[in-house]
């Protein structure tokens, strides 16, 4: 009997939370990540599954930002170091496995048709528009995959990354060195 009452209470709480979500709208629109010196926002609709760090199998004669391939839940994914691709210095062997404890591999949504995972240094949670005090459109010199630049209340600047545009960029698709 106690299990039945607990199930009813759970169903009631779930129904009220679903109703509240319908009336207030979905607040989170981005997955916030940190990679190198940058802070990035991935649209939730384009981000896929998040995996713990696992060393990829290196692939010879590739760009420094392409770390290799990894088996993630039975699928073969290319692993791209986001900070290096965005213009930072690639981390070499000095980046020990101990330093990668907080690192994550964020796979691109399978709808984008690219088996790729982005290496990020740390997940920073979910963010919505209300989390930011200001925004500005990308500058003329911004890469084609860069979206708006957002500033939060603490003054930190977050770069929106259009993962769909990124997955179609010739530079991103050409991993050869």
C-alpha positions, 0 to 999 in steps of 0.5 A: 500500500505504501508503494502505491501511495508513493507512486501516486505522489510521484505521479502528481509531482511529475504532472505538476512539474510538466505543467509548470514547464509548459506554462513557463517555457524551457529555461535552459537553451545551452550547455555551458563548457570551458575549454582552454581559456574560452567559455562556450555555449553549445545549443542543447538541440545540437549537442549529443551525449556527454562522455567521460574522458577516455584517451583516443587512439591517435591517427597519424598525419592529422591536424594538431587539434584532431586527437584521434578516434574513440569508441564511444558506446559502440560508435567510432567518433573523431575527437577534436580538442575544442580549445586548439581548434578555436585557436588555442595551443593544443595540449600535448603529452604534458596534459596528463590523465590526472589533468583530464579528470574533469574533461568531458567528450561532448558528442555532436547530435547524431542528426548533424551526421558527423561522428565527432566529439569535442573535448572540453576541460569542464562542464559548467552546467545549463544556461538560459538567456536569463543568465546573461546581462548582455549579448552582442552579435559575432564580429566581422572577424569571427569564425563562421561557426561563432554565434553571439557573445554573451556576458554574464552578471560576473562579467565573464564572456561566453561564446555561442558555438553553432554546432551545426555550422561547425560540423559543416565547415571545410576546416573542421571536416579536413583533419589532414595535417 
